[in-house]
């Protein structure tokens, strides 16, 4: 489904998923990390 003005965000999200080699969950926070262990995306859940 296409949503206007979101292509840049979608592209960054898909790149983070493809570059992800490790995940870390702490409380309600999910971090995606690359091969070097650098955080490439952070997602926070609702309390």
Residue, then its C-alpha position, 0 to 999 in steps of 0.5 A: x500500500x502506498x502512503x504519500x511522503x513515506x518512501x524515505x522512511x520505508x527505505x531506511x527501515x528496510x535497510x536496517x532490517x537487511x543490515x541487522x545481525x543482532x537484536x537486543x531487547x531491554x524492557x520495552x526497547x528493541x534495538x537492531x545492531x549491525x555486524x560491528x555491534x552498532x545500533x542501527x535502529x531503536x524501537x520503543x514500545x508503549x508503557 
